[in-house]
Amino acid sequence: MNSIKYWLLLANIVMTVAGSTLLKLGSKSIKFDGAMVGILLSYLGSPVILAGFATYALAAFLWVYCLSVFELSFVTFVTSVQYVLLLIVAIFIFQEQISMMKWAGCAFIMVGVIFWLRG
């Protein structure tokens, strides 16, 4: 049972990244002009956006669980791995160009996580 909490933390990270990815994909089909009601109805009509919201909701439930079994500082630092995973998604799914400064920032984040976990 003790190791399952780490798997649930990993699931939270993956689900948060998946939720962001789904919302980004779904946002391409939404027209953001016109009345707010029309935009909201477009959200409800998009299966990809609804899947993104559902994934985020499940991740939020896992987040609450993780907060109950880990120290806040631990889960906060570990979940910063999401930034690295989102960079990978940005490159491979959305064909975004990542500058060297962004890669350097990503490296600093990972070094910080490693230092924190060992400290």
SULCOR-V319325 format. One record per pair of residues at least 12 apart in sequence whose C-alpha atoms are under 10 Angstrom apart, sorted by sequence separation. I is the first residue (numbers start at 1). GAP is how many residues later the second one is. If there is no record, write none. Layout:
i;gap
I;GAP
I;GAP
This chain:
i;gap
30;12
31;12
63;12
29;13
30;13
29;14
27;15
30;15
87;15
26;16
27;16
30;16
63;16
87;16
26;17
29;17
27;19
29;19
30;19
84;19
87;19
23;20
26;20
29;20
26;21
27;21
28;21
84;21
85;21
26;22
27;22
83;22
84;22
23;23
25;23
26;23
83;23
84;23
24;24
25;24
26;24
22;25
23;25
24;25
26;25
81;25
84;25
22;26
23;26
26;26
80;26
83;26
84;26
21;27
22;27
23;27
25;27
83;27
21;28
22;28
23;28
24;28
81;28
19;29
20;29
22;29
23;29
80;29
81;29
19;30
22;30
23;30
80;30
19;31
21;31
22;31
19;32
20;32
23;32
77;32
78;32
80;32
81;32
18;33
19;33
20;33
22;33
23;33
77;33
80;33
18;34
19;34
22;34
78;34
79;34
17;35
19;35
20;35
77;35
78;35
16;36
19;36
20;36
77;36
78;36
15;37
16;37
18;37
19;37
76;37
77;37
17;38
18;38
19;38
78;38
15;39
16;39
17;39
19;39
74;39
77;39
78;39
15;40
16;40
19;40
77;40
14;41
15;41
16;41
18;41
15;42
16;42
17;42
74;42
12;43
15;43
16;43
73;43
74;43
12;44
15;44
16;44
14;45
15;45
12;46
13;46
11;47
12;47
15;47
16;47
11;48
12;48
12;49
13;49
9;50
12;50
13;50
8;51
11;51
12;51
10;52
11;52
12;52
9;53
12;53
8;54
9;54
12;54
8;55
9;56
10;56
5;57
8;57
9;57
8;58
9;58
5;60
6;60
9;60
5;61
9;61
13;62
6;63
16;63
5;64
6;64
17;64
5;65
13;65
14;65
17;65
21;65
9;66
13;66
16;66
17;66
20;66
2;67
12;67
13;67
14;67
15;67
17;67
18;67
10;68
13;68
14;68
17;68
18;68
21;68
25;68
6;69
9;69
10;69
13;69
17;69
20;69
21;69
25;69
9;70
12;70
13;70
16;70
24;70
10;71
14;71
18;71
10;72
13;72
14;72
17;72
21;72
21;73
